[in-house]
Structures are given as structure tokens and as C-alpha cells.
Amino acid sequence: MEGMPIWRTVYNWMYADDALGEKGVGLSSAIARAREIGYDAMAEECLIIADTPKLGTKKTFNSGSDDDEDSMTVVEEDMLGHRKLQIETRLKLLAKFNPKKYGDRMQVAGDPENPLETKVDLGIFDTILKAVELKRQAESNVS
């Protein structure tokens, strides 16, 4: 795009603006807000891609037998695989860009009727202590 600064220039402006503190124009926060809007636009784009069939041609080469000639079959169909790839790529990027909003959520919690319980078995320490004690006894008997 003509007229657009390269990304390094924008980052330099952000750093310079941040260094000005209260006297700055708030470029970093403005860019952060713009990114959030951009992420939401990407998510909406996934819906549009999912809802809009994209026709394309699929060519299949048919190898003939010794007597027959080779042929090609051309079929017009929805490019479903391509659309799935477009959506998947955008969703993966969104999950990386903004994991709190677009990442996979994993919730570990119990319900009120079956709360989570933490059980600690301290019996392993008894086993270790007995093993240490037996080793000391065996070493003292050898000496």
C-alpha cells in the first residue's frame, strides 16, 4: 500500500509517544484498540467465509488403459477444503493474538453438588522413612 509507513516506523512512533508519558497522544492505546477491532473483524470474516460457498473447478486426470486415451474430468464444486483452511488459519491466529478472548478455554471446577476434592496420600513418606531406616541398619550391621 502506498503511503503506509512500514511497521518499524509505527513501532518507533509508539515508543516515542510512550516516552512522552502524559504529554503523548496515546498512540499505543489507540493501536491496541484498533487491534481489538481488527480481531473482531477477523472473527466475523470466519462467519462470512463459512456462510458463503465459493465455486471452483476440480480437475481429475484419468489415465486410460493401453487402448484408451488419457482424459481429464472437470467438475465445478464448492471449494470446501479451501474455505475450511481459511477459517482454521484465522481462528488459530486469533487464539494466538488474543488467547483470553479467542483461545480454548479450559475450566477446572466442581459443581455445588460434587465439589472438587484434593486428597494427599502421605503414606509414601512412611515408606521412604522405613526404607532409609532399613538401609542405615543394614550399613551399621556391615560395619
C-alpha atoms as a printed R data frame, in Angstrom:
    type eleno elety resid chain resno       x       y       z
1   ATOM     1    CA   MET     A     1   0.000   0.000   0.000
2   ATOM     2    CA   GLU     A     2   1.376   3.327  -0.986
3   ATOM     3    CA   GLY     A     3   1.515   5.970   1.674
4   ATOM     4    CA   MET     A     4   1.504   3.473   4.543
5   ATOM     5    CA   PRO     A     5   4.552   3.529   6.816
6   ATOM     6    CA   ILE     A     6   6.480   0.338   7.394
7   ATOM     7    CA   TRP     A     7   5.699  -1.438  10.670
8   ATOM     8    CA   ARG     A     8   9.025  -0.448  12.273
9   ATOM     9    CA   THR     A     9   8.160   3.201  11.808
10  ATOM    10    CA   VAL     A    10   4.831   2.739  13.590
11  ATOM    11    CA   TYR     A    11   6.562   0.975  16.498
12  ATOM    12    CA   ASN     A    12   9.116   3.793  16.710
13  ATOM    13    CA   TRP     A    13   6.266   6.291  16.914
14  ATOM    14    CA   MET     A    14   4.648   4.203  19.672
15  ATOM    15    CA   TYR     A    15   7.863   4.071  21.719
16  ATOM    16    CA   ALA     A    16   8.460   7.788  21.292
17  ATOM    17    CA   ASP     A    17   4.861   8.530  22.306
18  ATOM    18    CA   ASP     A    18   5.126   6.223  25.358
19  ATOM    19    CA   ALA     A    19   8.320   8.029  26.392
20  ATOM    20    CA   LEU     A    20   6.398  11.318  26.449
21  ATOM    21    CA   GLY     A    21   4.023   9.883  29.056
22  ATOM    22    CA   GLU     A    22   1.134  12.260  29.831
23  ATOM    23    CA   LYS     A    23   2.283  14.628  27.081
24  ATOM    24    CA   GLY     A    24   1.922  11.882  24.452
25  ATOM    25    CA   VAL     A    25  -1.149  11.382  22.290
26  ATOM    26    CA   GLY     A    26  -1.844   7.821  23.474
27  ATOM    27    CA   LEU     A    27  -0.758   6.118  20.272
28  ATOM    28    CA   SER     A    28  -0.132   2.729  21.940
29  ATOM    29    CA   SER     A    29  -3.613   2.559  23.443
30  ATOM    30    CA   ALA     A    30  -5.169   3.670  20.150
31  ATOM    31    CA   ILE     A    31  -3.305   0.926  18.290
32  ATOM    32    CA   ALA     A    32  -4.341  -1.622  20.948
33  ATOM    33    CA   ARG     A    33  -7.995  -0.637  20.474
34  ATOM    34    CA   ALA     A    34  -7.602  -0.860  16.692
35  ATOM    35    CA   ARG     A    35  -6.131  -4.351  17.050
36  ATOM    36    CA   GLU     A    36  -9.097  -5.469  19.169
37  ATOM    37    CA   ILE     A    37 -11.467  -4.177  16.490
38  ATOM    38    CA   GLY     A    38  -9.375  -5.971  13.856
39  ATOM    39    CA   TYR     A    39  -9.551  -9.262  15.784
40  ATOM    40    CA   ASP     A    40 -13.334  -8.990  15.992
41  ATOM    41    CA   ALA     A    41 -13.432  -8.272  12.246
42  ATOM    42    CA   MET     A    42 -11.373 -11.432  11.612
43  ATOM    43    CA   ALA     A    43 -13.826 -13.472  13.684
44  ATOM    44    CA   GLU     A    44 -16.755 -12.062  11.698
45  ATOM    45    CA   GLU     A    45 -14.894 -12.828   8.489
46  ATOM    46    CA   CYS     A    46 -14.806 -16.505   9.543
47  ATOM    47    CA   LEU     A    47 -18.612 -16.496   9.662
48  ATOM    48    CA   ILE     A    48 -18.824 -14.905   6.224
49  ATOM    49    CA   ILE     A    49 -16.421 -17.479   4.762
50  ATOM    50    CA   ALA     A    50 -18.405 -20.311   6.380
51  ATOM    51    CA   ASP     A    51 -21.730 -18.983   5.074
52  ATOM    52    CA   THR     A    52 -20.593 -18.172   1.526
53  ATOM    53    CA   PRO     A    53 -19.957 -21.048  -0.878
54  ATOM    54    CA   LYS     A    54 -17.046 -20.484  -3.230
55  ATOM    55    CA   LEU     A    55 -17.309 -22.281  -6.544
56  ATOM    56    CA   GLY     A    56 -14.215 -23.563  -8.230
57  ATOM    57    CA   THR     A    57 -13.184 -26.266 -10.651
58  ATOM    58    CA   LYS     A    58 -11.688 -29.580  -9.694
59  ATOM    59    CA   LYS     A    59  -9.694 -31.327 -12.399
60  ATOM    60    CA   THR     A    60  -9.088 -35.067 -12.234
61  ATOM    61    CA   PHE     A    61  -6.687 -36.778 -14.596
62  ATOM    62    CA   ASN     A    62  -7.993 -40.159 -15.765
63  ATOM    63    CA   SER     A    63  -5.313 -42.496 -17.007
64  ATOM    64    CA   GLY     A    64  -6.645 -44.649 -19.830
65  ATOM    65    CA   SER     A    65  -5.851 -48.292 -20.438
66  ATOM    66    CA   ASP     A    66  -3.467 -49.350 -23.209
67  ATOM    67    CA   ASP     A    67  -6.175 -48.940 -25.864
68  ATOM    68    CA   ASP     A    68  -7.908 -45.832 -24.413
69  ATOM    69    CA   GLU     A    69  -6.658 -42.289 -24.395
70  ATOM    70    CA   ASP     A    70  -5.981 -40.349 -21.232
71  ATOM    71    CA   SER     A    71  -8.735 -37.929 -20.249
72  ATOM    72    CA   MET     A    72  -9.479 -35.220 -17.755
73  ATOM    73    CA   THR     A    73 -12.681 -34.727 -15.791
74  ATOM    74    CA   VAL     A    74 -13.550 -31.167 -14.792
75  ATOM    75    CA   VAL     A    75 -16.151 -30.665 -12.057
76  ATOM    76    CA   GLU     A    76 -17.456 -27.385 -10.694
77  ATOM    77    CA   GLU     A    77 -17.972 -27.596  -6.937
78  ATOM    78    CA   ASP     A    78 -17.761 -25.697  -3.670
79  ATOM    79    CA   MET     A    79 -14.147 -25.255  -2.576
80  ATOM    80    CA   LEU     A    80 -14.987 -26.538   0.904
81  ATOM    81    CA   GLY     A    81 -11.431 -27.585   1.773
82  ATOM    82    CA   HIS     A    82 -10.109 -24.149   0.862
83  ATOM    83    CA   ARG     A    83 -12.777 -22.401   2.937
84  ATOM    84    CA   LYS     A    84 -12.069 -24.662   5.908
85  ATOM    85    CA   LEU     A    85  -8.364 -23.827   5.667
86  ATOM    86    CA   GLN     A    86  -9.133 -20.091   5.555
87  ATOM    87    CA   ILE     A    87 -11.330 -20.315   8.651
88  ATOM    88    CA   GLU     A    88  -8.953 -22.579  10.570
89  ATOM    89    CA   THR     A    89  -5.975 -20.320   9.865
90  ATOM    90    CA   ARG     A    90  -7.829 -17.238  11.066
91  ATOM    91    CA   LEU     A    91  -9.080 -18.971  14.220
92  ATOM    92    CA   LYS     A    92  -5.577 -20.209  15.078
93  ATOM    93    CA   LEU     A    93  -4.159 -16.721  14.596
94  ATOM    94    CA   LEU     A    94  -6.918 -15.206  16.743
95  ATOM    95    CA   ALA     A    95  -6.169 -17.729  19.500
96  ATOM    96    CA   LYS     A    96  -2.503 -16.659  19.415
97  ATOM    97    CA   PHE     A    97  -3.182 -12.930  19.091
98  ATOM    98    CA   ASN     A    98  -5.794 -12.782  21.856
99  ATOM    99    CA   PRO     A    99  -5.916 -16.059  23.833
100 ATOM   100    CA   LYS     A   100  -8.166 -14.672  26.578
101 ATOM   101    CA   LYS     A   101 -10.934 -13.902  24.109
102 ATOM   102    CA   TYR     A   102 -10.381 -16.384  21.278
103 ATOM   103    CA   GLY     A   103  -8.276 -19.176  22.799
104 ATOM   104    CA   ASP     A   104  -9.520 -22.524  24.009
105 ATOM   105    CA   ARG     A   105 -10.881 -22.294  27.495
106 ATOM   106    CA   MET     A   106 -10.222 -24.963  29.999
107 ATOM   107    CA   GLN     A   107 -12.192 -24.745  33.189
108 ATOM   108    CA   VAL     A   108 -11.407 -26.893  36.153
109 ATOM   109    CA   ALA     A   109 -14.162 -26.684  38.684
110 ATOM   110    CA   GLY     A   110 -16.631 -28.828  40.507
111 ATOM   111    CA   ASP     A   111 -20.317 -28.219  40.723
112 ATOM   112    CA   PRO     A   112 -22.028 -27.373  44.042
113 ATOM   113    CA   GLU     A   113 -23.267 -30.953  44.467
114 ATOM   114    CA   ASN     A   114 -19.881 -32.509  43.613
115 ATOM   115    CA   PRO     A   115 -17.121 -30.081  44.621
116 ATOM   116    CA   LEU     A   116 -13.539 -30.804  43.682
117 ATOM   117    CA   GLU     A   117 -11.570 -32.581  46.366
118 ATOM   118    CA   THR     A   118  -7.839 -32.704  46.870
119 ATOM   119    CA   LYS     A   119  -6.570 -35.863  48.504
120 ATOM   120    CA   VAL     A   120  -2.996 -36.160  49.659
121 ATOM   121    CA   ASP     A   121  -1.533 -39.557  50.481
122 ATOM   122    CA   LEU     A   122   1.279 -39.076  52.975
123 ATOM   123    CA   GLY     A   123   1.874 -42.825  53.191
124 ATOM   124    CA   ILE     A   124   4.693 -42.501  50.672
125 ATOM   125    CA   PHE     A   125   6.724 -40.617  53.280
126 ATOM   126    CA   ASP     A   126   6.324 -43.509  55.744
127 ATOM   127    CA   THR     A   127   7.565 -45.898  53.064
128 ATOM   128    CA   ILE     A   128  10.587 -43.694  52.328
129 ATOM   129    CA   LEU     A   129  11.442 -43.301  56.028
130 ATOM   130    CA   LYS     A   130  11.246 -47.075  56.571
131 ATOM   131    CA   ALA     A   131  13.499 -47.669  53.550
132 ATOM   132    CA   VAL     A   132  16.057 -45.151  54.857
133 ATOM   133    CA   GLU     A   133  15.941 -46.712  58.311
134 ATOM   134    CA   LEU     A   134  16.423 -50.242  56.911
135 ATOM   135    CA   LYS     A   135  19.361 -49.019  54.792
136 ATOM   136    CA   ARG     A   136  21.008 -47.442  57.861
137 ATOM   137    CA   GLN     A   137  20.529 -50.633  59.845
138 ATOM   138    CA   ALA     A   138  21.999 -52.711  57.030
139 ATOM   139    CA   GLU     A   139  25.010 -50.382  56.747
140 ATOM   140    CA   SER     A   140  25.597 -50.457  60.506
141 ATOM   141    CA   ASN     A   141  25.433 -54.296  60.530
142 ATOM   142    CA   VAL     A   142  28.040 -54.462  57.738
143 ATOM   143    CA   SER     A   143  30.489 -52.193  59.563
